[in-house]
């Protein structure tokens, strides 16, 4: 008994120790995740999965940790496992992140399927509305692509390099090269890596001098990034972690928030560093960009009033050096996801990175024209700047077309690399809604080319006009103003067709199907209606005078024509091939004409308007003049009835 008791106690102790050990692993993983130490959290959670843990919370956190660490292929795998759990109550946000992760692995069809599920579940979400209104986003991105040449620049390191800005003839940027730490989540508020500011001279031929660190006053034992300089180079705005005495200062959750600072520059002296008054210890502000007239500062923040994880804000810089109240840029720009790294150009084009607008995957770079608090349509700037991975911190000199951006795409030197760019074709912000579709004949299969297609607004003004291509396809750039519009399709010898449609939030209108019917005009005297109406000929079987079933469609169209033009009189002229004697063929053709007339009369055509005559073999359509001269399918062409207008 004592032995059994000892064994049981031993088993209980081992079980307890195992449970305690597993409990500590869970606590460790959760603690790392809560502290935004995503890579460490991933390793801890993967250890738990290896130990047999497969619960919903672990899959969620593994998906999120990889997603927020820009490891989208891994995120996609864990989100997939999450959605395979039966009866799991999963927030709709995971549908969105799964869709985004799928994009980053090039699985756009699957991504769109999950976006449709997200839209159905969360239709009031800004991201869902933007997707619903731009389901052809890949075509739009393709149309905007190819406007830039890009190149990985020589000053990149094996670690993260990003957030370029121009300071005179220098490129200033943020880098993790001093720590040997490759940071994959530099666009997260709570980055824990040491990032320093460096500069490299830009030579006249576009090459770079070696990079060197900015003065010590600008590089503390904190995170510094995202600089923006005044035109005279005397003031810089930049991002730094909340700090005390040059070291990280953290809130009650252990998070060191990001803040925007201002410094004066006098040669190599960067002094009088002050944080801006709208900073806070409870939220982050980051990535400042100064307007060309230096009266506005654009930045990213998760402050109160944000729509998503981070939004783009703007604040006025008053003439006396004070600041107004930050203003959220609104849901044309901001979504429930991440909008970050704003850059305002000298032409008031606001560039920013987002994973909330329809894109190629990860963070894409978007652009919007900003004028007098009004904004244009948001445009994805396309490939090759945007990729399936994270693309962000875009800047450009619009006069020269030269700019820079950062990306963690494959083929770089480090976690994030800086790329130079040359803009060859500027963005066109003229507002338009793409309206597209196909025009076919009334059989539904025959594509109609050269059909004229126009859009009319509610004032009956023509908005746009085009013609259909050889496949019957058409595309128009319509008016992006919300409202009712009329599409008019016309083609010679066809009846016009009108279709109404409405635009909402500049959403594109796709896959409009238009069927045009042949317009019927009165045929002149002597016309064969078979030819005039483009009908299938009425054929007879060998030595037969019976109307075949395949003639019914043609007969009905002749009947419809004669009912539409009530004064027209027609003579049915029937014919034979040359296989029998002349007398026999004459008699056979008379019977064919009589039966054709009888069919028309039986279907509502007055006897006074229709006569018949047989011509035997006297009017052959080909050279089959004897039984042996042609195969039967050629003789068939002569066994026919025609409908000749006589009055």
VEXDREN-2710 file (C-alpha; in Angstrom, 1 decimal):
% VEXDREN-2710
k/r/px/py/pz
1/UNK/0.0/0.0/0.0
2/UNK/2.8/2.4/0.9
3/UNK/4.5/1.7/-2.5
4/UNK/1.2/2.4/-4.4
5/UNK/0.7/5.6/-2.5
6/UNK/4.3/6.7/-3.2
7/UNK/3.8/5.9/-6.9
8/UNK/0.5/7.8/-7.0
9/UNK/2.1/10.8/-5.3
10/UNK/4.9/10.7/-7.8
11/UNK/2.6/10.6/-10.8
12/UNK/0.5/13.4/-9.3
13/UNK/3.7/15.5/-8.6
14/UNK/4.9/14.9/-12.2
15/UNK/1.5/15.8/-13.6
16/UNK/1.3/18.9/-11.5
17/UNK/4.8/20.0/-12.5
18/UNK/3.9/19.4/-16.2
19/UNK/0.7/21.4/-15.8
20/UNK/2.6/24.1/-14.0
21/UNK/5.3/24.2/-16.7
22/UNK/2.7/24.4/-19.4
23/UNK/0.9/27.1/-17.5
24/UNK/4.1/29.1/-17.3
25/UNK/4.7/28.7/-21.0
26/UNK/1.2/30.1/-21.7
27/UNK/1.8/33.0/-19.3
28/UNK/5.2/33.7/-21.0
29/UNK/3.7/33.6/-24.5
30/UNK/0.8/35.9/-23.5
31/UNK/3.1/38.3/-21.7
32/UNK/5.4/38.6/-24.7
33/UNK/2.4/39.1/-27.0
34/UNK/0.9/41.8/-24.7
35/UNK/4.2/43.6/-24.7
36/UNK/4.4/43.5/-28.5
37/UNK/7.5/41.3/-28.4
38/UNK/6.0/39.5/-31.4
39/UNK/8.9/37.3/-32.5
40/UNK/9.4/36.0/-29.0
41/UNK/5.7/35.4/-28.6
42/UNK/5.7/33.5/-31.9
43/UNK/8.5/31.2/-30.6
44/UNK/6.7/30.6/-27.3
45/UNK/3.3/29.9/-28.9
46/UNK/4.9/27.5/-31.5
47/UNK/6.4/25.6/-28.5
48/UNK/2.9/25.3/-27.1
49/UNK/1.6/24.0/-30.4
50/UNK/4.4/21.4/-30.4
51/UNK/3.3/20.3/-27.0
52/UNK/-0.1/19.6/-28.3
53/UNK/-1.9/22.9/-27.5
54/UNK/-4.3/23.7/-30.4
55/UNK/-6.9/26.1/-28.9
56/UNK/-8.5/29.1/-30.6
57/UNK/-6.6/31.7/-28.6
58/UNK/-3.2/30.4/-29.6
59/UNK/-4.1/30.3/-33.3
60/UNK/-5.4/33.9/-33.0
61/UNK/-2.3/35.1/-31.3
62/UNK/0.0/33.3/-33.6
63/UNK/-1.8/34.7/-36.6
64/UNK/-1.7/38.2/-35.2
65/UNK/1.9/38.1/-34.0
66/UNK/3.0/37.0/-37.5
67/UNK/0.7/39.5/-39.2
68/UNK/1.9/42.4/-37.1
69/UNK/5.5/41.2/-37.6
70/UNK/5.0/41.3/-41.4
71/UNK/5.3/37.6/-41.8
72/UNK/2.2/37.2/-43.9
73/UNK/2.7/33.7/-45.2
74/UNK/3.0/32.3/-41.6
75/UNK/0.0/34.5/-40.6
76/UNK/-2.0/33.0/-43.4
77/UNK/-1.2/29.5/-42.2
78/UNK/-2.3/30.1/-38.6
79/UNK/-5.4/32.0/-39.6
80/UNK/-6.3/29.1/-41.8
81/UNK/-6.0/26.7/-38.9
82/UNK/-8.2/29.1/-36.8
83/UNK/-11.0/29.1/-39.3
84/UNK/-10.9/25.2/-39.4
85/UNK/-12.0/25.1/-35.7
86/UNK/-15.6/24.0/-35.7
87/UNK/-18.1/26.2/-33.9
88/UNK/-15.4/28.8/-33.0
89/UNK/-16.7/32.3/-32.3
90/UNK/-14.2/34.3/-34.3
91/UNK/-14.3/38.1/-34.7
92/UNK/-14.8/39.4/-38.2
93/UNK/-11.4/41.2/-38.0
94/UNK/-9.7/37.8/-38.5
95/UNK/-11.5/37.4/-41.8
96/UNK/-9.9/40.7/-42.9
97/UNK/-6.5/39.8/-41.7
98/UNK/-6.7/36.4/-43.3
99/UNK/-7.7/38.0/-46.6
100/UNK/-4.8/40.5/-46.4
101/UNK/-2.4/37.6/-45.6
102/UNK/-3.6/35.6/-48.6
103/UNK/-2.9/38.6/-50.8
104/UNK/0.7/38.7/-49.6
105/UNK/1.1/35.1/-50.8
106/UNK/-0.4/36.0/-54.2
107/UNK/-3.7/34.2/-53.5
108/UNK/-6.0/37.0/-54.7
109/UNK/-9.0/34.9/-55.6
110/UNK/-9.1/33.3/-52.1
111/UNK/-8.4/36.7/-50.6
112/UNK/-11.4/38.2/-52.4
113/UNK/-13.6/35.3/-51.3
114/UNK/-12.8/36.2/-47.6
115/UNK/-13.3/39.9/-48.3
116/UNK/-16.8/39.1/-49.5
117/UNK/-17.4/37.1/-46.3
118/UNK/-16.0/40.1/-44.3
119/UNK/-18.3/42.5/-46.2
120/UNK/-21.3/40.3/-45.5
121/UNK/-20.5/40.1/-41.8
122/UNK/-19.3/43.7/-41.4
123/UNK/-20.9/45.7/-44.2
124/UNK/-20.7/49.0/-42.3
125/UNK/-16.9/48.8/-42.0
126/UNK/-15.0/51.4/-44.1
127/UNK/-12.8/48.7/-45.5
128/UNK/-15.8/46.5/-46.5
129/UNK/-17.4/49.5/-48.3
130/UNK/-14.2/50.3/-50.2
131/UNK/-13.8/46.7/-51.3
132/UNK/-17.5/46.4/-52.3
133/UNK/-17.1/49.6/-54.4
134/UNK/-13.8/48.5/-56.0
135/UNK/-14.1/44.8/-56.6
136/UNK/-12.0/45.3/-59.8
137/UNK/-9.2/46.9/-57.7
138/UNK/-6.6/44.6/-59.3
139/UNK/-7.5/46.0/-62.7
140/UNK/-7.3/49.6/-61.4
141/UNK/-4.0/48.9/-59.8
142/UNK/-2.7/47.4/-63.0
143/UNK/-3.8/50.5/-65.0
144/UNK/-1.9/52.7/-62.6
145/UNK/1.2/50.5/-62.6
146/UNK/4.5/50.9/-64.5
147/UNK/4.9/54.7/-63.9
148/UNK/8.1/54.3/-61.8
149/UNK/11.5/52.8/-62.2
150/UNK/12.9/51.6/-58.9
151/UNK/16.3/50.5/-57.6
152/UNK/17.7/49.1/-54.3
153/UNK/20.2/51.7/-53.1
154/UNK/23.8/51.0/-52.0
155/UNK/23.5/52.3/-48.4
156/UNK/21.2/49.6/-47.2
157/UNK/22.4/47.3/-44.4
158/UNK/21.5/43.7/-43.4
159/UNK/19.2/45.2/-40.8
160/UNK/16.2/47.5/-41.3
161/UNK/16.6/50.8/-43.2
162/UNK/13.5/52.9/-43.9
163/UNK/11.9/56.4/-43.5
164/UNK/13.9/58.3/-46.0
165/UNK/13.8/62.1/-46.2
166/UNK/15.7/64.8/-48.0
167/UNK/17.9/67.3/-46.2
168/UNK/19.7/69.5/-48.7
169/UNK/21.9/67.1/-50.7
170/UNK/21.6/64.4/-48.0
171/UNK/19.3/61.4/-47.6
172/UNK/18.4/61.1/-43.9
173/UNK/16.9/57.7/-42.9
174/UNK/16.3/55.5/-39.9
175/UNK/18.2/52.2/-39.4
176/UNK/18.7/49.4/-37.0
177/UNK/22.2/48.7/-38.2
178/UNK/23.8/49.7/-34.8
179/UNK/22.0/47.0/-32.9
180/UNK/22.4/44.1/-35.3
181/UNK/18.6/43.6/-35.0
182/UNK/16.5/43.1/-38.0
183/UNK/13.3/44.7/-37.2
184/UNK/10.3/43.5/-39.1
185/UNK/7.7/45.6/-37.3
186/UNK/9.1/49.1/-37.6
187/UNK/5.7/50.5/-38.5
188/UNK/4.2/49.4/-35.2
189/UNK/3.7/52.0/-32.4
190/UNK/5.6/49.9/-29.9
191/UNK/8.7/48.9/-31.7
192/UNK/11.3/47.8/-29.1
193/UNK/14.4/48.0/-31.4
194/UNK/17.0/50.8/-31.1
195/UNK/16.7/52.8/-34.3
196/UNK/19.1/55.6/-35.1
197/UNK/19.1/58.4/-37.6
198/UNK/21.8/58.4/-40.3
199/UNK/22.5/60.5/-43.4
200/UNK/24.3/59.8/-46.7
201/UNK/25.3/62.4/-49.3
202/UNK/23.6/62.2/-52.7
203/UNK/26.1/62.7/-55.5
204/UNK/25.3/64.4/-58.8
205/UNK/25.3/61.0/-60.6
206/UNK/22.7/59.6/-58.1
207/UNK/25.2/57.5/-56.1
208/UNK/25.6/57.9/-52.4
209/UNK/28.5/58.6/-50.1
210/UNK/28.9/56.4/-47.1
211/UNK/26.3/56.7/-44.4
212/UNK/27.1/58.3/-41.1
213/UNK/25.1/58.8/-37.8
214/UNK/23.5/62.1/-37.0
215/UNK/24.8/64.0/-34.0
216/UNK/24.3/62.5/-30.5
217/UNK/21.6/64.9/-29.6
218/UNK/19.5/63.3/-32.3
219/UNK/20.3/59.7/-31.4
220/UNK/19.6/58.7/-27.8
221/UNK/19.1/55.3/-26.3
222/UNK/15.6/55.4/-27.8
223/UNK/14.0/54.8/-31.2
224/UNK/14.4/57.7/-33.7
225/UNK/12.9/57.8/-37.2
226/UNK/10.8/59.8/-39.8
227/UNK/12.4/63.2/-40.2
228/UNK/10.9/66.2/-42.0
229/UNK/12.9/69.4/-42.6
230/UNK/11.9/73.0/-43.2
231/UNK/13.0/74.4/-46.7
232/UNK/15.8/76.4/-45.2
233/UNK/17.1/73.4/-43.2
234/UNK/16.9/75.2/-39.9
235/UNK/14.2/73.0/-38.2
236/UNK/13.6/69.3/-38.2
237/UNK/10.5/67.4/-37.0
238/UNK/11.2/63.7/-36.1
239/UNK/9.8/60.7/-34.2
240/UNK/11.2/59.4/-30.9
241/UNK/10.0/57.1/-28.2
242/UNK/8.8/58.7/-25.0
243/UNK/11.9/59.2/-23.0
244/UNK/13.4/60.5/-19.7
245/UNK/17.0/61.4/-19.6
246/UNK/17.6/60.0/-23.0
247/UNK/16.2/56.5/-22.1
248/UNK/12.9/54.7/-22.8
249/UNK/10.0/55.9/-20.6
250/UNK/7.1/53.5/-20.4
251/UNK/3.5/53.7/-19.4
252/UNK/1.7/51.4/-16.9
253/UNK/1.5/48.7/-19.6
254/UNK/5.2/48.8/-20.2
255/UNK/4.8/50.5/-23.6
256/UNK/7.0/53.4/-24.6
257/UNK/4.8/55.5/-26.9
258/UNK/6.0/57.3/-29.9
259/UNK/6.1/61.1/-29.9
260/UNK/6.9/63.9/-32.4
261/UNK/9.8/66.2/-31.5
262/UNK/11.1/69.4/-33.0
263/UNK/14.8/70.5/-33.1
264/UNK/16.7/73.5/-34.4
265/UNK/19.7/73.0/-36.8
266/UNK/22.7/75.2/-36.9
267/UNK/25.4/73.5/-39.0
268/UNK/26.3/70.3/-37.0
269/UNK/24.5/71.5/-33.9
270/UNK/21.0/70.0/-33.6
271/UNK/19.7/71.6/-30.4
272/UNK/16.6/72.9/-28.5
273/UNK/14.8/69.5/-28.9
274/UNK/11.2/69.9/-27.7
275/UNK/8.3/67.5/-28.0
276/UNK/5.1/68.9/-29.6
277/UNK/2.2/69.9/-27.3
278/UNK/-0.3/67.4/-28.7
279/UNK/1.9/64.4/-27.7
280/UNK/0.7/62.1/-24.9
281/UNK/1.9/59.3/-22.7
282/UNK/-1.4/57.4/-23.5
283/UNK/-1.2/57.3/-27.3
284/UNK/1.4/57.6/-30.1
285/UNK/2.1/60.3/-32.6
286/UNK/4.7/59.6/-35.3
287/UNK/6.0/60.1/-38.8
288/UNK/5.7/63.9/-39.3
289/UNK/5.6/65.5/-42.8
290/UNK/5.7/69.3/-43.2
291/UNK/3.6/71.0/-46.0
292/UNK/5.4/73.0/-48.7
293/UNK/4.2/76.3/-47.2
294/UNK/5.2/75.0/-43.7
295/UNK/1.8/75.8/-42.2
296/UNK/0.6/72.2/-41.7
297/UNK/2.1/69.1/-40.2
298/UNK/0.7/65.7/-41.2
299/UNK/1.4/62.7/-39.0
300/UNK/0.1/59.3/-37.9
301/UNK/-1.5/58.6/-34.5
302/UNK/-3.8/56.3/-32.6
303/UNK/-5.1/59.2/-30.5
304/UNK/-8.8/59.5/-29.5
305/UNK/-11.0/60.0/-32.5
306/UNK/-9.0/57.5/-34.6
307/UNK/-11.0/55.2/-36.8
308/UNK/-8.4/52.3/-36.9
309/UNK/-5.1/51.1/-35.5
310/UNK/-3.5/54.3/-36.8
311/UNK/-4.9/57.2/-38.7
312/UNK/-3.5/60.2/-40.6
313/UNK/-4.0/63.5/-38.9
314/UNK/-3.1/67.1/-39.7
315/UNK/-2.4/70.0/-37.4
316/UNK/-2.0/73.7/-38.2
317/UNK/1.3/75.5/-37.4
318/UNK/0.5/79.0/-36.5
319/UNK/2.6/82.1/-37.4
320/UNK/3.7/82.5/-33.8
321/UNK/5.0/78.9/-33.6
322/UNK/2.0/77.5/-31.7
323/UNK/-0.1/74.6/-32.9
324/UNK/-3.8/74.1/-33.6
325/UNK/-5.8/71.1/-32.6
326/UNK/-5.0/67.9/-34.6
327/UNK/-7.7/67.0/-37.1
328/UNK/-8.4/63.4/-38.3
329/UNK/-8.3/63.3/-42.1
330/UNK/-11.6/61.3/-42.3
331/UNK/-12.7/58.0/-43.7
332/UNK/-11.9/58.9/-47.4
333/UNK/-8.3/58.3/-46.2
334/UNK/-8.5/56.5/-42.9
335/UNK/-9.9/53.0/-42.3
336/UNK/-10.2/50.5/-39.4
337/UNK/-6.8/49.2/-40.3
338/UNK/-3.4/51.0/-40.5
339/UNK/-2.8/54.3/-42.2
340/UNK/0.7/55.5/-41.5
341/UNK/3.9/57.2/-42.8
342/UNK/2.2/60.3/-44.5
343/UNK/4.2/62.5/-46.9
344/UNK/2.7/65.7/-48.3
345/UNK/4.4/66.8/-51.6
346/UNK/5.0/70.3/-52.8
347/UNK/1.8/69.9/-55.0
348/UNK/-0.3/68.9/-52.0
349/UNK/-0.5/65.2/-52.9
350/UNK/-0.7/63.2/-49.7
351/UNK/1.1/59.9/-49.9
352/UNK/0.6/57.3/-47.2
353/UNK/0.9/53.6/-46.4
354/UNK/-2.2/51.6/-45.7
355/UNK/-3.4/48.0/-45.3
356/UNK/-7.0/49.1/-45.2
357/UNK/-7.6/50.2/-48.8
358/UNK/-7.7/47.6/-51.6
359/UNK/-4.1/46.7/-52.4
360/UNK/-1.7/44.1/-53.4
361/UNK/-0.9/42.8/-49.8
362/UNK/0.7/44.1/-46.7
363/UNK/1.1/47.9/-46.6
364/UNK/0.6/49.6/-50.0
365/UNK/1.4/53.2/-50.8
366/UNK/-1.6/55.4/-51.8
367/UNK/-2.0/58.9/-52.9
368/UNK/-4.7/61.6/-52.6
369/UNK/-4.9/65.2/-53.7
370/UNK/-5.6/67.5/-50.8
371/UNK/-6.9/71.1/-51.6
372/UNK/-8.6/73.4/-49.1
373/UNK/-9.6/70.5/-46.9
374/UNK/-11.1/68.7/-49.9
375/UNK/-9.7/65.4/-51.0
376/UNK/-9.8/63.5/-54.3
377/UNK/-10.3/59.8/-54.9
378/UNK/-7.6/57.7/-53.1
379/UNK/-5.3/56.0/-55.7
380/UNK/-3.1/53.0/-55.3
381/UNK/0.2/54.1/-56.9
382/UNK/0.7/50.6/-58.4
383/UNK/3.6/48.4/-59.2
384/UNK/6.6/48.2/-59.0
385/UNK/6.5/50.5/-55.9
386/UNK/3.8/48.4/-54.4
387/UNK/4.3/44.7/-54.0
388/UNK/2.7/41.8/-52.1
389/UNK/4.7/42.8/-49.0
390/UNK/5.0/46.0/-46.9
391/UNK/5.8/49.1/-48.9
392/UNK/5.8/52.4/-47.0
393/UNK/7.6/55.7/-46.1
394/UNK/7.3/57.1/-49.7
395/UNK/8.7/60.6/-50.5
396/UNK/9.2/62.4/-53.9
397/UNK/10.4/65.6/-55.4
398/UNK/7.7/66.2/-58.0
399/UNK/9.8/68.6/-60.0
400/UNK/12.6/66.1/-60.7
401/UNK/10.4/63.0/-60.3
402/UNK/13.0/61.5/-58.0
403/UNK/12.0/59.9/-54.8
404/UNK/12.5/57.1/-52.3
405/UNK/10.5/54.5/-50.3
406/UNK/11.0/51.4/-48.1
407/UNK/9.9/47.8/-48.6
408/UNK/10.5/44.4/-47.0
409/UNK/10.0/42.6/-50.3
410/UNK/12.1/39.7/-51.3
411/UNK/15.5/40.4/-52.8
412/UNK/16.6/43.2/-50.5
413/UNK/19.6/43.4/-48.3
414/UNK/17.8/43.5/-45.0
415/UNK/14.5/43.3/-43.2
416/UNK/13.5/46.6/-44.8
417/UNK/15.4/48.3/-47.5
418/UNK/15.3/51.8/-49.1
419/UNK/14.6/52.0/-52.8
420/UNK/15.1/55.0/-55.1
421/UNK/12.5/55.7/-57.7
422/UNK/12.1/57.8/-60.8
423/UNK/8.5/58.8/-61.7
424/UNK/8.0/58.7/-65.5
425/UNK/4.2/59.4/-65.6
426/UNK/2.6/61.6/-62.9
427/UNK/-0.6/60.5/-61.2
428/UNK/-3.9/61.8/-62.7
429/UNK/-6.3/62.7/-59.9
430/UNK/-9.2/63.7/-62.2
431/UNK/-12.1/62.1/-60.5
432/UNK/-13.8/59.3/-62.5
433/UNK/-15.8/56.1/-62.0
434/UNK/-15.0/53.3/-64.4
435/UNK/-18.1/51.9/-66.2
436/UNK/-17.6/48.8/-68.2
437/UNK/-19.5/46.0/-69.9
438/UNK/-20.2/44.1/-73.1
439/UNK/-22.5/44.6/-76.1
440/UNK/-23.9/41.7/-78.0
441/UNK/-26.6/40.9/-80.6
442/UNK/-30.0/39.6/-79.6
443/UNK/-28.8/36.0/-79.8
444/UNK/-26.7/36.8/-76.8
445/UNK/-23.5/35.3/-78.4
446/UNK/-22.7/37.6/-81.3
447/UNK/-20.4/40.4/-79.9
448/UNK/-21.1/43.8/-81.5
449/UNK/-18.1/46.0/-82.3
450/UNK/-18.1/49.8/-83.0
451/UNK/-21.3/50.3/-81.0
452/UNK/-21.4/53.8/-79.6
453/UNK/-21.8/54.0/-75.8
454/UNK/-22.5/57.2/-73.8
455/UNK/-23.1/58.2/-70.2
456/UNK/-25.7/60.9/-69.5
457/UNK/-26.1/62.6/-66.2
458/UNK/-29.4/63.7/-64.6
459/UNK/-29.2/66.9/-66.6
460/UNK/-29.0/65.0/-69.9
461/UNK/-25.4/66.1/-70.3
462/UNK/-23.0/63.7/-71.9
463/UNK/-20.4/62.7/-69.4
464/UNK/-18.3/60.3/-71.5
465/UNK/-18.5/58.4/-74.8
466/UNK/-16.7/55.5/-76.3
467/UNK/-17.1/52.6/-78.8
468/UNK/-17.1/48.9/-78.2
469/UNK/-14.1/46.9/-79.3
470/UNK/-14.0/43.8/-81.6
471/UNK/-15.1/41.6/-78.6
472/UNK/-18.0/43.9/-77.8
473/UNK/-16.3/45.3/-74.7
474/UNK/-16.4/48.9/-73.6
475/UNK/-14.9/50.9/-70.8
476/UNK/-15.8/54.5/-69.8
477/UNK/-14.5/57.0/-67.3
478/UNK/-17.7/58.3/-65.8
479/UNK/-18.5/61.1/-63.4
480/UNK/-17.5/60.1/-59.8
481/UNK/-20.3/62.2/-58.3
482/UNK/-22.9/60.1/-56.5
483/UNK/-26.2/60.0/-58.4
484/UNK/-28.3/58.5/-61.2
485/UNK/-26.9/58.1/-64.6
486/UNK/-28.1/56.8/-68.0
487/UNK/-26.1/54.5/-70.3
488/UNK/-27.1/54.7/-74.0
489/UNK/-25.9/52.1/-76.5
490/UNK/-26.4/52.6/-80.2
491/UNK/-25.3/51.0/-83.5
492/UNK/-26.3/51.5/-87.1
493/UNK/-29.2/49.1/-88.1
494/UNK/-29.9/48.4/-84.4
495/UNK/-32.4/49.8/-81.9
496/UNK/-30.9/52.0/-79.2
497/UNK/-30.8/50.7/-75.6
498/UNK/-30.9/52.7/-72.4
499/UNK/-29.8/51.5/-69.0
500/UNK/-29.9/53.4/-65.7
501/UNK/-27.3/53.0/-63.0
502/UNK/-26.2/54.8/-59.8
503/UNK/-22.8/55.5/-58.4
504/UNK/-22.0/55.5/-54.7
505/UNK/-18.7/56.6/-53.1
506/UNK/-17.1/56.7/-56.6
507/UNK/-17.6/52.9/-56.9
508/UNK/-16.9/51.4/-60.3
509/UNK/-19.8/49.9/-62.3
510/UNK/-18.7/46.6/-63.9
511/UNK/-20.1/43.8/-66.1
512/UNK/-23.0/45.7/-67.7
513/UNK/-24.5/43.5/-70.3
514/UNK/-26.3/45.1/-73.2
515/UNK/-28.3/43.3/-75.9
516/UNK/-29.0/45.3/-79.1
517/UNK/-31.8/44.2/-81.4
518/UNK/-31.7/44.7/-85.2
519/UNK/-33.8/47.7/-86.1
520/UNK/-36.4/46.7/-88.6
521/UNK/-36.9/49.2/-91.5
522/UNK/-39.3/48.8/-94.4
523/UNK/-37.7/46.9/-97.2
524/UNK/-37.8/48.3/-100.8
525/UNK/-39.7/46.6/-103.6
526/UNK/-37.9/43.5/-105.0
527/UNK/-36.1/42.8/-101.7
528/UNK/-35.6/39.3/-100.4
529/UNK/-36.6/39.4/-96.7
530/UNK/-34.3/36.5/-95.9
531/UNK/-31.3/38.8/-96.9
532/UNK/-32.8/42.0/-95.7
533/UNK/-33.5/40.7/-92.2
534/UNK/-30.3/38.6/-92.1
535/UNK/-32.3/35.4/-91.5
536/UNK/-31.5/31.7/-91.8
537/UNK/-32.7/30.4/-95.2
538/UNK/-35.8/28.2/-95.4
539/UNK/-34.5/24.8/-96.7
540/UNK/-36.5/21.7/-97.7
541/UNK/-35.4/18.1/-97.5
542/UNK/-34.8/16.1/-100.8
543/UNK/-38.1/15.5/-102.6
544/UNK/-40.1/17.0/-99.7
545/UNK/-42.5/20.0/-99.5
546/UNK/-43.0/20.1/-95.8
547/UNK/-41.9/23.1/-93.7
548/UNK/-39.1/21.8/-91.5
549/UNK/-39.0/22.5/-87.7
550/UNK/-35.8/24.4/-88.0
551/UNK/-37.6/27.0/-90.2
552/UNK/-39.9/28.2/-87.4
553/UNK/-37.6/31.0/-86.2
554/UNK/-37.2/32.4/-89.7
555/UNK/-40.9/32.1/-90.4
556/UNK/-41.8/33.9/-87.2
557/UNK/-39.5/36.8/-88.0
558/UNK/-41.1/37.1/-91.5
559/UNK/-44.5/37.1/-89.8
560/UNK/-43.4/39.7/-87.3
561/UNK/-42.1/41.9/-90.1
562/UNK/-45.3/41.7/-92.1
563/UNK/-47.4/42.5/-89.0
564/UNK/-45.2/45.5/-88.3
565/UNK/-45.5/46.8/-91.9
566/UNK/-49.1/46.1/-92.6
567/UNK/-49.2/47.3/-96.2
568/UNK/-46.3/45.2/-97.4
569/UNK/-47.2/42.4/-99.9
570/UNK/-44.9/39.4/-100.4
571/UNK/-44.5/36.7/-103.0
572/UNK/-43.1/33.4/-101.7
573/UNK/-40.7/32.1/-104.4
574/UNK/-39.8/28.4/-103.9
575/UNK/-37.1/26.4/-105.7
576/UNK/-35.7/22.9/-106.1
577/UNK/-32.4/21.3/-106.9
578/UNK/-31.5/19.8/-110.3
579/UNK/-31.8/16.2/-109.5
580/UNK/-35.2/15.4/-111.0
581/UNK/-36.8/16.4/-114.3
582/UNK/-37.8/19.9/-115.1
583/UNK/-41.5/19.2/-115.0
584/UNK/-41.2/17.3/-111.7
585/UNK/-39.2/20.1/-110.1
586/UNK/-41.6/22.7/-111.3
587/UNK/-44.5/20.9/-109.6
588/UNK/-42.5/20.3/-106.4
589/UNK/-41.6/23.9/-106.1
590/UNK/-45.2/24.9/-106.5
591/UNK/-46.1/22.7/-103.6
592/UNK/-43.3/24.1/-101.5
593/UNK/-44.6/27.7/-102.2
594/UNK/-48.2/26.7/-101.4
595/UNK/-47.2/25.2/-98.1
596/UNK/-45.1/28.2/-97.2
597/UNK/-48.0/30.5/-97.9
598/UNK/-50.4/28.3/-95.9
599/UNK/-48.0/28.5/-92.9
600/UNK/-48.0/32.3/-93.0
601/UNK/-51.7/32.6/-93.4
602/UNK/-52.3/30.1/-90.6
603/UNK/-50.2/32.4/-88.4
604/UNK/-52.1/35.6/-89.0
605/UNK/-51.0/37.0/-92.4
606/UNK/-54.0/38.0/-94.6
607/UNK/-54.3/35.9/-97.8
608/UNK/-54.5/39.1/-99.9
609/UNK/-50.9/40.0/-98.8
610/UNK/-49.2/36.8/-99.6
611/UNK/-48.9/34.8/-102.9
612/UNK/-46.7/31.9/-104.0
613/UNK/-44.9/30.8/-107.1
614/UNK/-42.6/27.8/-107.9
615/UNK/-39.6/28.2/-110.1
616/UNK/-38.4/24.6/-110.1
617/UNK/-34.6/24.4/-110.9
618/UNK/-34.5/27.6/-113.0
619/UNK/-32.9/29.8/-110.4
620/UNK/-30.0/27.7/-108.9
621/UNK/-27.8/29.5/-106.4
622/UNK/-24.7/27.6/-107.4
623/UNK/-23.3/25.5/-110.3
624/UNK/-24.9/22.2/-109.3
625/UNK/-26.7/21.6/-112.6
626/UNK/-26.9/17.8/-112.6
627/UNK/-27.4/15.0/-110.0
628/UNK/-23.7/14.0/-110.1
629/UNK/-22.1/17.5/-110.3
630/UNK/-22.2/18.2/-106.5
631/UNK/-22.5/16.5/-103.1
632/UNK/-26.0/16.7/-101.5
633/UNK/-25.1/19.5/-99.1
634/UNK/-24.5/21.7/-102.2
635/UNK/-27.8/20.6/-103.7
636/UNK/-29.5/21.5/-100.4
637/UNK/-28.6/25.2/-101.0
638/UNK/-31.1/25.2/-103.9
639/UNK/-34.0/23.6/-102.1
640/UNK/-35.4/26.8/-100.6
641/UNK/-38.2/29.4/-100.2
642/UNK/-37.6/33.1/-100.5
643/UNK/-39.8/36.1/-99.6
644/UNK/-39.8/38.8/-102.2
645/UNK/-41.4/42.2/-101.5
646/UNK/-43.7/42.9/-104.4
647/UNK/-45.6/45.9/-103.0
END
